[in-house]
Amino acid sequence: MTTSIRYLAALSGLLAWGSVSAALAQSGAKLAAIRASGTMRVGITQTSPPWTYLGDDNKPAGYDVAVAREVGRRIGVTNVVFVADSFKNFIEGLRADKYDVVFNDLTPTPQREELVDFAEPYGVEDFRIVVRSDNKTIAGTADLKDRIVGVTTATTNESWSRAHLPQSTIKGYDNGSFVFQDLGNGRIDATVISHFGGLRYAQATNLAVKEVGPPLTYQLSAPALRKDEPALKAAISQAIHAMLADGTIEAMSKTLSGIDYAMPAAIEAAKRDAAGTTQ
């Protein structure tokens, strides 16, 4: 090998390593920037109780809000700022750098995972059919044929309903509270919504509703963030792993959501179900 060839080979190796080094540096840039600024921006709807909503003091509250604040603390961020947005905007909002991460009962789906990354799941819930208390004709999915079913736009409630209720008219709403308003005044016949979210909306609107039929599906909740931010994803996942192990997640879920099961165990069961295993 001539001197010039050796030089070119060495130069090529240095350039390749430089590209790798730049990629590695970039992969940790967002986490470093968040820690340096002391602020993490979190996307929420503020209209998804008991996960995210405005409390009596007009400040963000709920299970997801509490989890996000604790995750921020554990990754070294002193200030967690909540950015209100519509559920349907979360994916594009992340990609446009409107916020650093989303904590809002967001389910990892194959379609979403093509566009954004998800860290470790921190929640799980089941979805039911909810109708007015005086409804005596709807007892399950078979009774939703030729009925109007309200759902929140861009949620797993909507995707599940459109996939499994082909003979129903699916009506989308940007805000879950509007779904319950129209359920109460008879503009829709039913809604498909999470058990806890449905109960909270009913309480908030003083609306007489009931759940009918068995749970339709179970969905995990996980933080969403932009792709190619592996250091931030790893830090958030590590924090959630620790919160699951030390009882923080279970305590928060029982205090803030009123659930009657152990959240960590339910998360593991939902993971097994999603993977098609039974253990």
C-alpha positions as CSV (number, residue, x, y, z in Angstrom):
1,M,0.0,0.0,0.0
2,T,1.5,3.4,-1.0
3,T,1.8,6.3,1.3
4,S,-1.0,8.2,-0.4
5,I,-3.3,5.2,-0.2
6,R,-2.6,4.8,3.5
7,Y,-3.2,8.5,4.0
8,L,-6.6,8.3,2.2
9,A,-7.6,5.2,4.2
10,A,-6.7,6.9,7.4
11,L,-8.5,10.1,6.4
12,S,-11.6,8.1,5.4
13,G,-11.5,6.4,8.8
14,L,-11.2,9.7,10.7
15,L,-14.2,11.1,8.7
16,A,-16.2,8.0,9.4
17,W,-15.4,8.3,13.1
18,G,-16.2,12.0,13.0
19,S,-19.6,11.2,11.6
20,V,-20.2,8.6,14.3
21,S,-19.0,11.0,17.0
22,A,-21.3,13.7,15.7
23,A,-24.2,11.4,15.7
24,L,-23.4,10.3,19.3
25,A,-23.1,13.9,20.4
26,Q,-26.4,14.8,18.7
27,S,-28.2,11.8,20.3
28,G,-27.5,13.3,23.8
29,A,-27.9,17.0,22.8
30,K,-31.6,17.3,23.7
31,L,-31.2,15.8,27.2
32,A,-28.1,18.0,27.8
33,A,-30.1,21.0,26.6
34,I,-33.0,20.3,28.9
35,R,-30.8,19.8,31.9
36,A,-28.8,22.9,31.1
37,S,-31.9,25.0,30.8
38,G,-33.5,23.4,33.8
39,T,-36.8,23.2,31.9
40,M,-38.7,20.3,30.3
41,R,-41.8,21.2,28.1
42,V,-44.6,18.7,28.4
43,G,-47.5,18.5,26.0
44,I,-50.9,17.8,27.6
45,T,-54.6,18.5,26.8
46,Q,-55.7,19.7,30.2
47,T,-59.0,18.2,29.3
48,S,-58.4,14.5,29.8
49,P,-59.3,13.8,33.4
50,P,-58.1,12.0,35.5
51,W,-54.9,12.0,33.5
52,T,-54.6,15.8,32.7
53,Y,-56.9,18.6,33.6
54,L,-57.0,22.0,35.2
55,G,-57.4,21.8,39.0
56,D,-59.4,24.1,41.3
57,D,-56.4,26.5,41.3
58,N,-56.5,26.6,37.5
59,K,-53.2,24.8,37.3
60,P,-52.4,21.5,35.5
61,A,-53.3,18.5,37.6
62,G,-53.8,14.8,37.2
63,Y,-52.0,11.5,37.2
64,D,-49.9,12.2,34.0
65,V,-49.0,15.6,35.3
66,A,-47.7,14.2,38.6
67,V,-45.8,11.5,36.8
68,A,-44.2,14.0,34.4
69,R,-43.1,16.3,37.3
70,E,-41.5,13.3,39.1
71,V,-39.8,12.1,35.9
72,G,-38.5,15.6,35.4
73,R,-37.1,15.7,39.0
74,R,-35.4,12.3,38.5
75,I,-33.7,13.3,35.3
76,G,-32.4,16.5,36.8
77,V,-34.9,19.1,35.6
78,T,-36.2,21.6,38.2
79,N,-38.9,23.2,36.1
80,V,-41.6,21.2,34.2
81,V,-43.7,23.4,32.0
82,F,-47.0,22.1,30.6
83,V,-48.1,23.2,27.1
84,A,-51.8,22.8,26.4
85,D,-52.7,21.3,23.0
86,S,-55.3,19.2,21.3
87,F,-54.8,15.4,21.4
88,K,-54.8,15.3,17.6
89,N,-51.9,17.7,17.5
90,F,-49.4,15.8,19.7
91,I,-47.5,14.0,17.0
92,E,-46.9,17.0,14.8
93,G,-46.4,19.2,17.9
94,L,-43.5,17.0,19.0
95,R,-42.0,16.9,15.5
96,A,-42.2,20.7,15.4
97,D,-40.4,21.0,18.7
98,K,-43.5,22.6,20.4
99,Y,-42.7,20.5,23.4
100,D,-40.0,18.0,24.5
101,V,-42.3,15.1,25.5
102,V,-46.0,14.3,25.8
103,F,-47.5,12.8,28.9
104,N,-51.2,12.5,28.2
105,D,-52.5,8.9,28.2
106,L,-50.9,8.4,24.8
107,T,-50.8,4.8,23.6
108,P,-47.9,3.5,21.6
109,T,-49.3,2.2,18.3
110,P,-47.5,1.1,15.1
111,Q,-48.7,4.1,13.3
112,R,-47.5,6.6,15.9
113,E,-44.2,4.7,16.4
114,E,-43.4,5.4,12.7
115,L,-43.3,9.1,13.5
116,V,-42.2,9.4,17.2
117,D,-40.6,7.3,19.9
118,F,-42.1,6.1,23.1
119,A,-40.4,5.6,26.5
120,E,-41.3,3.1,29.1
121,P,-45.1,2.8,29.8
122,Y,-46.3,4.3,33.1
123,G,-50.1,3.6,32.9
124,V,-52.8,1.3,31.6
125,E,-56.5,1.5,31.4
126,D,-59.5,-0.2,29.9
127,F,-62.1,1.2,27.5
128,R,-65.9,0.8,27.8
129,I,-69.1,1.8,26.1
130,V,-70.8,4.7,28.0
131,V,-74.5,5.7,27.4
132,R,-77.0,7.8,29.3
133,S,-78.4,6.2,32.4
134,D,-81.9,6.1,30.9
135,N,-80.8,4.2,27.8
136,K,-82.3,0.7,27.8
137,T,-81.4,-0.3,24.2
138,I,-77.6,-0.4,24.2
139,A,-76.0,-3.2,26.1
140,G,-72.9,-4.0,24.0
141,T,-71.2,-3.5,20.7
142,A,-73.9,-5.3,18.7
143,D,-76.4,-2.7,19.8
144,L,-74.3,0.1,18.3
145,K,-75.3,-0.8,14.7
146,D,-76.7,2.3,13.0
147,R,-76.0,4.4,16.1
148,I,-73.9,7.5,16.5
149,V,-70.8,7.0,18.6
150,G,-68.8,10.0,19.9
151,V,-65.0,9.8,20.3
152,T,-62.1,12.2,20.9
153,T,-60.3,12.8,17.6
154,A,-56.9,11.1,17.1
155,T,-57.2,8.9,20.2
156,T,-57.1,5.1,20.5
157,N,-60.8,5.4,21.3
158,E,-61.4,6.7,17.8
159,S,-59.1,4.2,16.0
160,W,-60.6,1.3,17.9
161,S,-64.1,2.4,17.2
162,R,-63.5,3.0,13.5
163,A,-61.9,-0.5,13.2
164,H,-64.4,-2.4,15.2
165,L,-67.7,-0.6,14.7
166,P,-68.1,-0.4,10.9
167,Q,-71.8,-0.2,11.1
168,S,-71.8,2.7,13.4
169,T,-71.4,6.4,12.6
170,I,-68.3,7.6,14.4
171,K,-68.3,11.3,15.3
172,G,-65.0,12.9,16.3
173,Y,-64.5,15.7,18.8
174,D,-61.4,17.7,19.6
175,N,-62.4,17.9,23.3
176,G,-63.6,14.9,25.3
177,S,-65.9,17.2,27.3
178,F,-67.8,18.0,24.1
179,V,-68.5,14.3,23.7
180,F,-70.3,14.2,27.0
181,Q,-72.2,17.3,26.3
182,D,-73.6,15.8,23.1
183,L,-74.2,12.5,24.9
184,G,-76.3,14.3,27.5
185,N,-78.4,16.3,25.0
186,G,-78.9,13.2,22.7
187,R,-76.9,14.2,19.7
188,I,-74.9,11.0,20.0
189,D,-76.1,7.6,21.3
190,A,-72.9,6.4,23.0
191,T,-69.2,7.0,23.5
192,V,-66.2,4.7,23.7
193,I,-63.9,6.0,26.4
194,S,-61.6,4.9,29.2
195,H,-63.3,3.7,32.4
196,F,-61.6,6.4,34.5
197,G,-61.9,9.2,32.0
198,G,-65.6,8.4,31.5
199,L,-66.3,8.5,35.2
200,R,-64.4,11.8,35.7
201,Y,-66.2,13.5,32.8
202,A,-69.5,12.3,34.2
203,Q,-68.7,13.7,37.6
204,A,-67.4,17.0,36.2
205,T,-70.6,17.5,34.1
206,N,-73.0,16.1,36.6
207,L,-74.3,13.8,33.8
208,A,-76.2,10.6,34.5
209,V,-74.4,8.0,32.5
210,K,-73.5,4.3,32.8
211,E,-71.1,1.8,31.4
212,V,-72.5,-1.1,29.5
213,G,-70.9,-4.4,28.4
214,P,-67.4,-5.8,29.2
215,P,-64.2,-3.9,28.7
216,L,-63.5,-3.5,25.0
217,T,-59.7,-3.2,25.0
218,Y,-56.8,-2.3,27.2
219,Q,-54.3,0.4,26.4
220,L,-50.9,1.3,27.7
221,S,-49.9,4.9,28.3
222,A,-46.3,6.0,27.6
223,P,-44.3,9.2,27.1
224,A,-43.9,10.2,23.5
225,L,-40.9,12.1,22.2
226,R,-39.2,12.9,18.9
227,K,-37.2,10.2,17.1
228,D,-33.4,10.2,17.4
229,E,-33.3,11.4,21.0
230,P,-32.1,8.1,22.5
231,A,-30.4,9.7,25.6
232,L,-33.6,11.5,26.6
233,K,-35.7,8.4,25.9
234,A,-33.3,6.3,28.1
235,A,-33.3,8.8,30.9
236,I,-37.1,9.0,31.0
237,S,-37.4,5.2,30.8
238,Q,-34.9,4.7,33.6
239,A,-36.8,7.2,35.8
240,I,-40.1,5.4,35.1
241,H,-38.5,2.0,35.8
242,A,-37.4,3.3,39.2
243,M,-40.8,4.7,39.9
244,L,-42.5,1.4,39.1
245,A,-40.0,-0.5,41.3
246,D,-40.1,1.8,44.4
247,G,-43.9,2.1,44.6
248,T,-44.2,5.7,43.3
249,I,-46.3,4.8,40.3
250,E,-48.7,2.6,42.3
251,A,-49.1,5.3,45.0
252,M,-49.7,8.0,42.4
253,S,-52.2,6.0,40.5
254,K,-54.3,5.2,43.5
255,T,-54.2,8.7,44.9
256,L,-54.8,10.6,41.6
257,S,-56.9,8.2,39.5
258,G,-58.8,6.3,42.1
259,I,-58.1,3.0,40.5
260,D,-58.7,-0.3,42.4
261,Y,-55.8,-2.3,41.0
262,A,-52.0,-2.3,41.2
263,M,-50.8,-0.2,38.3
264,P,-47.4,-1.9,37.9
265,A,-48.9,-5.4,37.7
266,A,-51.6,-4.1,35.3
267,I,-48.9,-2.6,33.0
268,E,-47.0,-5.9,32.9
269,A,-50.2,-7.8,32.1
270,A,-51.0,-5.3,29.3
271,K,-47.5,-5.7,27.9
272,R,-48.0,-9.5,27.8
273,D,-51.4,-9.1,26.2
274,A,-49.9,-6.8,23.5
275,A,-47.1,-9.3,22.9
276,G,-49.6,-12.2,22.6
277,T,-48.3,-14.1,25.6
278,T,-50.2,-15.3,28.7
279,Q,-47.5,-15.3,31.4
